[in-house]
């Protein structure tokens, strides 16, 4: 089976596994919270609840994004992954803010913890499970480039950090009896969750706003296109990352006296060269124009705007 054909099944496998792990974690961690009374354990339990909601959103988003283009969505449905990632960020930020208020209350009025040994065992096993899931998701991500899977992996990476912080809080409380260690660690976990939510949001908004690929990728596209025989110049290069694929468009200048069929052959070669930079993920469109033509160009508008901003800032 070709790598491109494997990608949808890999995404589904990763999202279903994440969903299963999340629901098991919810049950175990909330039970541990009731047994220990630890607010740090509550952070881990709420994080697991967020993971379950995120995993469900990821599963739905991945399935929707895999649908082929139709008459209503001719660009495809890839941005569903970015929407799923944005919803995950909102879940994560909401849980973090709730934990901030809970932790502040415990700092003001500390409470003794129970069954600390049980809590340590549960968090240790949860950390191992989360680490295994992150390894699997990283493997899938390298083969699919899925935005939703990347966001879900970020959640579980956060989960590992949360679990380690909970372990530290319970261990310090057990060894020293300092009751405020629990809410102090819970506050630090909340801050970490908010930071991760910010990162997921930024990446999702880049895709939803059709942000250009990085300059290095754009330079590589220009280089391989202009290396094609018969390609004279390139302008108005536009790119965007749609989650499950990359869209690339450009105007390719060729000798205006050559037959249309020859120009089409050059365009095909240029599209294949650009697409090869993003295996199984790129949709490339080349617009053929006679070399030396001067018309209204996107490049000119962008450069004029950049010069205007430089004058304002300078």
C-alpha positions as CSV (number, residue, x, y, z in Angstrom):
1,X,0.0,0.0,0.0
2,X,1.3,3.4,-0.9
3,X,2.2,5.9,1.9
4,X,-0.5,8.3,0.7
5,X,-3.1,5.5,1.0
6,X,-1.9,4.6,4.5
7,X,-2.2,8.1,5.9
8,X,-6.0,8.2,6.5
9,X,-5.9,4.8,8.4
10,X,-2.9,6.0,10.5
11,X,-4.8,9.1,11.5
12,X,-7.9,7.1,12.4
13,X,-5.8,4.6,14.4
14,X,-4.0,7.4,16.3
15,X,-7.2,9.3,17.1
16,X,-9.1,6.1,18.3
17,X,-6.1,5.1,20.5
18,X,-6.0,8.5,22.0
19,X,-9.7,8.4,22.7
20,X,-9.5,5.1,24.5
21,X,-6.5,6.1,26.6
22,X,-8.3,9.4,27.6
23,X,-11.4,7.7,28.8
24,X,-9.5,5.2,30.9
25,X,-7.4,8.0,32.4
26,X,-10.5,9.9,33.4
27,X,-11.9,7.1,35.4
28,X,-8.7,6.2,37.1
29,X,-7.6,9.8,37.9
30,X,-10.9,11.0,39.3
31,X,-11.0,7.9,41.5
32,X,-7.5,8.8,42.7
33,X,-8.6,12.4,43.3
34,X,-11.5,11.3,45.5
35,X,-9.1,9.0,47.4
36,X,-6.4,11.5,48.0
37,X,-8.1,14.9,48.0
38,X,-5.0,16.3,46.1
39,X,-5.7,19.5,44.0
40,X,-2.6,18.5,42.0
41,X,-4.3,15.2,41.3
42,X,-7.4,17.1,40.3
43,X,-5.3,19.0,37.7
44,X,-4.3,15.7,36.2
45,X,-7.9,14.4,36.3
46,X,-9.2,17.6,34.6
47,X,-6.4,17.3,32.1
48,X,-7.5,13.8,31.3
49,X,-11.1,15.1,30.9
50,X,-9.7,17.7,28.5
51,X,-7.7,15.0,26.7
52,X,-10.9,13.0,26.2
53,X,-12.8,16.0,24.8
54,X,-9.8,16.8,22.6
55,X,-9.4,13.2,21.4
56,X,-13.1,13.2,20.4
57,X,-12.7,16.5,18.6
58,X,-9.6,15.1,16.9
59,X,-11.4,12.0,15.8
60,X,-14.3,13.9,14.3
61,X,-12.0,16.5,12.8
62,X,-9.7,13.9,11.2
63,X,-12.6,12.0,9.7
64,X,-14.1,15.2,8.2
65,X,-10.8,16.4,6.9
66,X,-10.2,13.2,5.0
67,X,-13.4,13.7,2.9
68,X,-12.5,14.4,-0.8
69,X,-13.3,17.8,-2.4
70,X,-16.9,18.3,-3.4
71,X,-19.0,21.0,-5.1
72,X,-19.3,23.0,-1.9
73,X,-15.6,22.6,-0.7
74,X,-13.5,22.4,-3.8
75,X,-10.3,23.0,-1.8
76,X,-11.1,19.9,0.3
77,X,-11.9,19.7,4.0
78,X,-8.4,19.9,5.5
79,X,-9.1,23.0,7.6
80,X,-11.3,20.8,9.8
81,X,-8.1,19.7,11.5
82,X,-7.2,23.3,12.3
83,X,-10.7,23.9,13.8
84,X,-10.3,20.7,15.9
85,X,-6.9,22.0,17.1
86,X,-8.4,25.4,18.0
87,X,-11.2,23.7,20.0
88,X,-8.5,21.6,21.9
89,X,-6.7,24.8,22.8
90,X,-9.9,26.3,24.2
91,X,-10.6,23.2,26.3
92,X,-7.0,23.2,27.6
93,X,-7.2,26.9,28.5
94,X,-10.6,26.6,30.2
95,X,-9.3,23.7,32.4
96,X,-6.2,25.6,33.3
97,X,-8.1,28.7,34.4
98,X,-10.4,26.6,36.5
99,X,-7.4,25.0,38.2
100,X,-5.9,28.4,38.9
101,X,-8.9,29.3,41.1
102,X,-9.0,25.9,42.8
103,X,-5.2,26.1,43.6
104,X,-5.4,29.7,45.0
105,X,-8.2,28.5,47.3
106,X,-6.0,25.6,48.6
107,X,-3.0,28.0,49.1
108,X,-5.2,30.1,51.3
109,X,-6.8,27.2,53.1
110,X,-4.5,24.1,52.8
111,X,-6.0,20.7,53.5
112,X,-4.4,17.4,54.5
113,X,-4.1,14.7,51.8
114,X,-4.9,11.0,52.1
115,X,-3.8,7.7,50.4
116,X,-0.6,9.3,49.0
117,X,0.9,6.0,48.1
118,X,-2.1,5.1,45.9
119,X,-1.9,8.4,44.2
120,X,1.8,7.9,43.4
121,X,1.2,4.5,41.8
122,X,-1.7,5.8,39.7
123,X,0.2,8.8,38.4
124,X,3.3,6.7,37.7
125,X,1.3,4.2,35.5
126,X,-0.6,7.1,33.8
127,X,2.8,8.7,32.9
128,X,4.0,5.5,31.3
129,X,0.7,5.2,29.3
130,X,0.9,8.8,28.1
131,X,4.5,8.4,27.1
132,X,3.7,5.4,25.0
133,X,0.8,7.2,23.3
134,X,3.1,10.2,22.5
135,X,5.6,7.9,20.9
136,X,2.9,6.4,18.7
137,X,1.5,9.8,17.8
138,X,4.9,11.1,16.9
139,X,5.4,8.1,14.5
140,X,2.0,8.8,12.9
141,X,2.7,12.6,12.7
142,X,6.0,12.0,10.7
143,X,4.0,10.1,8.1
144,X,0.9,12.2,7.9
145,X,1.7,15.8,9.0
146,X,-1.8,16.0,10.6
147,X,-2.5,19.2,12.5
148,X,-5.1,17.6,14.7
149,X,-2.8,14.7,15.6
150,X,0.0,17.2,16.3
151,X,-2.3,19.2,18.7
152,X,-3.5,16.0,20.4
153,X,0.2,14.9,20.8
154,X,0.8,18.3,22.5
155,X,-2.0,17.6,24.9
156,X,-0.5,14.3,25.9
157,X,3.0,15.8,26.1
158,X,1.4,18.3,28.5
159,X,-0.2,15.3,30.3
160,X,3.3,13.8,30.9
161,X,4.5,17.1,32.4
162,X,1.4,17.4,34.5
163,X,1.8,13.8,35.8
164,X,5.5,14.5,36.7
165,X,4.5,17.6,38.5
166,X,1.8,15.7,40.4
167,X,4.3,13.0,41.3
168,X,6.6,15.7,42.7
169,X,3.8,17.4,44.7
170,X,2.6,14.1,46.2
171,X,6.2,13.0,47.0
172,X,7.1,16.3,48.7
173,X,3.9,16.2,50.7
174,X,4.5,12.6,51.7
175,X,8.1,13.3,52.7
176,X,7.9,16.7,54.3
177,X,4.2,17.1,55.3
178,X,4.1,20.6,53.6
179,X,0.5,20.9,52.6
180,X,1.0,23.9,50.3
181,X,3.3,21.9,48.0
182,X,0.1,20.5,46.4
183,X,-1.5,23.8,45.3
184,X,1.9,25.3,44.4
185,X,2.6,22.6,41.9
186,X,-1.0,22.8,40.7
187,X,-0.5,26.5,39.8
188,X,2.7,25.7,37.9
189,X,0.8,23.0,36.0
190,X,-1.9,25.5,35.1
191,X,0.6,28.0,33.8
192,X,2.1,25.2,31.6
193,X,-1.3,24.2,30.3
194,X,-2.0,27.8,29.3
195,X,1.3,28.1,27.5
196,X,0.6,25.0,25.5
197,X,-2.9,26.2,24.7
198,X,-1.3,29.4,23.3
199,X,1.0,27.4,21.1
200,X,-1.8,25.3,19.7
201,X,-3.9,28.4,19.0
202,X,-1.2,30.2,17.1
203,X,-0.6,27.2,14.8
204,X,-4.3,26.6,14.2
205,X,-4.9,30.3,13.4
206,X,-1.9,30.3,10.9
207,X,-3.7,27.6,8.9
208,X,-7.2,29.2,9.2
209,X,-5.8,32.5,8.0
210,X,-3.9,30.9,5.1
211,X,-0.5,31.9,6.3
212,X,2.3,31.4,3.8
213,X,4.8,28.6,4.2
214,X,8.2,29.6,5.8
215,X,10.7,31.5,3.6
216,X,12.9,28.5,3.3
217,X,10.2,26.4,1.8
218,X,9.2,29.1,-0.6
219,X,12.9,29.5,-1.7
220,X,13.1,25.7,-2.3
221,X,9.9,25.8,-4.4
222,X,11.3,28.6,-6.6
223,X,14.6,26.8,-7.0
224,X,13.1,23.5,-8.2
225,X,10.6,25.2,-10.5
226,X,13.2,27.4,-12.2
227,X,15.5,24.4,-12.6
228,X,12.9,22.9,-15.0
229,X,13.9,23.1,-18.7
230,X,12.0,25.9,-20.4
231,X,11.0,27.8,-17.2
232,X,12.2,31.4,-17.7
233,X,10.8,33.1,-14.6
234,X,8.4,32.7,-11.7
235,X,6.2,35.2,-10.0
236,X,3.1,35.5,-7.7
237,X,4.0,32.4,-5.7
238,X,1.3,31.7,-3.2
239,X,1.3,28.9,-0.6
240,X,-0.8,27.7,2.3
241,X,-0.9,24.8,4.7
242,X,-4.4,23.3,5.0
243,X,-3.6,20.7,7.7
244,X,-3.6,17.5,5.7
245,X,-2.1,19.1,2.6
246,X,-0.1,22.0,1.2
247,X,-1.5,24.2,-1.7
248,X,1.0,25.9,-4.0
249,X,0.2,28.3,-6.9
250,X,2.5,30.3,-9.1
251,X,2.7,32.0,-12.4
252,X,5.3,30.4,-14.6
253,X,6.9,32.4,-17.5
254,X,7.9,30.6,-20.7
255,X,8.8,31.5,-24.2
256,X,5.7,33.1,-25.6
257,X,6.4,31.8,-29.1
258,X,6.3,28.1,-28.2
259,X,3.2,26.0,-28.8
260,X,0.6,25.7,-26.0
261,X,1.3,22.0,-25.7
262,X,5.0,22.6,-25.0
263,X,4.1,25.2,-22.3
264,X,1.7,22.8,-20.7
265,X,4.5,20.1,-20.6
266,X,6.8,22.6,-18.9
267,X,4.1,23.5,-16.4
268,X,3.5,19.8,-15.6
269,X,7.2,19.3,-14.9
270,X,7.3,22.4,-12.6
271,X,4.2,21.2,-10.7
272,X,5.8,17.7,-10.2
273,X,9.1,19.3,-9.0
274,X,7.3,21.5,-6.5
275,X,5.0,18.7,-5.3
276,X,8.0,16.4,-4.7
277,X,9.2,18.7,-1.9
278,X,6.1,17.7,0.1
279,X,5.5,14.0,-0.7
280,X,1.9,13.0,-0.8
281,X,0.7,16.3,0.6
282,X,1.0,19.0,-2.1
283,X,-1.5,20.2,-4.6
284,X,0.3,22.4,-7.1
285,X,-1.1,24.7,-9.8
286,X,1.0,26.5,-12.4
287,X,-0.4,29.4,-14.5
288,X,1.5,29.7,-17.8
289,X,2.4,33.2,-19.1
290,X,4.6,34.5,-21.9
291,X,8.1,35.6,-20.6
292,X,8.5,39.3,-20.0
293,X,4.8,40.1,-19.7
294,X,4.0,43.0,-17.3
295,X,0.6,42.9,-15.7
296,X,-0.9,43.6,-12.3
297,X,1.0,41.3,-9.9
298,X,0.5,40.1,-6.4
299,X,4.2,40.4,-5.8
300,X,4.1,44.1,-6.6
301,X,1.3,44.7,-4.1
302,X,3.1,42.8,-1.4
303,X,6.4,44.6,-2.0
304,X,4.6,48.0,-2.0
305,X,2.9,47.1,1.4
306,X,6.3,46.0,2.8
307,X,7.9,49.2,1.8
308,X,5.1,51.3,3.3
309,X,5.4,49.4,6.6
310,X,9.2,50.0,6.6
311,X,8.7,53.7,6.1
312,X,6.2,53.8,9.0
313,X,8.5,51.9,11.3
314,X,11.7,53.6,10.2
